[in-house]
Amino acid sequence: MPGLSRVDPETPLRRILHLADLHCGAPLRPGALAAVVRLVEERRPDLVVLAGDLTAGGRAWEYRQARELVQALETVSPVLAVPGGRDLRFGAALVRTDPERAFRRWFPEETVFHDDELAVVGAASFGAWTRRRGRLARRALRRLEQRFAALGESSRLCRIAVLHHPLVQVPSLAPLPLARRARAALEVLRRVGVELVLGGHLHHSWAGTVPLSEPLRRGRRARGDGEGAEREPRELHVLHAGSAISRLGRPPESGSNSCLFVEISDASLSVERLVHGPDERRFLGERAWRHECRDAATVVAPVAVGGGGNAYHRCPEPEASRPRGSAPLQPEGQS
């Protein structure tokens, strides 16, 4: 990604395994659970991200199964998990005043991972009665912004947000109900300099970009910028992982399980889609994409690696970030 320097800019700086929609408690694909553990042991990513819906219905025994999986993964790599709508137990006590209570009981860890070069912050994107559509509460957005602000403004930090529900339309699934306050969330992500969003919910793998026209006031600066300098306009990368182990899927991924393996370097963002092979009892690389970066402030066209078609869909620019009088960008293709 722009701004992260290495002697060899093509060498991956960080590797993230992006999983979503485990749905522990629902019927799982035979062998998929063990295949996830095997994948982490083989790839040994710097971070495993679980982007929501760890359980099928927020029940204690489902959380217990999800927790056992996380503990197995943590023996190899750090894990960052955020809740999804299914992790909320409807009808439970205090569900309207504290919808995250059950999730925090089983996953009390802070949804923050950071080191000298990577800052990943998760946020809950549901409310008491918004399991399906999702909702970004004002409190959740404030907390997200505060957590990124607390990590400082180092120009070396690659900032990544993890949210379960979608913030932008996916052309192959449109019209798609977006999370409430999605536009406000995109504005917060712009202000704090987030470059990549990892999500779930769709049961469908997707990669796209969202133009952010306003100069960023905070976040990683382009190389050569002075202290306090504003960033040039750039794009926000958005990734949604498919269903990792459950039988729930959405066409064209019905009947299969998938996840994403993300490699971040100074020169590119590489995304590999991994699909579970029941006969092989492991996740196999099906298609890989790379989004090239010409320099610290300029992103050029995506490049398909080992697969046909564009990896990325260029989304229309959100009205909240689009200057008055400008026309929205038109889609150039879809994943």
WOCORVEN-V628284 format. One record per run of one state. SS is the DSSP state (hx for helix, st for strand, lp for the rest). FROM is the first residue (numbers start at 0). LEN is the number of residues. If there is no record, write none. Layout:
SS|FROM|LEN  SS|FROM|LEN
This chain:
lp|0|13  st|13|6  lp|19|4  st|23|1  lp|24|3  st|27|1  lp|28|3  hx|31|12  lp|43|3  st|46|5  lp|51|3  st|54|1  lp|55|4  hx|59|15  lp|74|4  st|78|4  lp|82|2  hx|84|3  lp|87|13  hx|100|6  lp|106|5  st|111|3  lp|114|3  st|117|5  lp|122|12  st|134|1  lp|135|2  hx|137|13  lp|150|7  st|157|5  lp|162|8  hx|170|3  lp|173|6  st|179|1  lp|180|1  hx|181|11  lp|192|3  st|195|4  lp|199|6  st|205|7  lp|212|21  st|233|7  lp|240|5  st|245|1  lp|246|11  st|257|7  lp|264|3  st|267|10  lp|277|4  st|281|12  lp|293|5  st|298|7  lp|305|7  st|312|2  lp|314|21
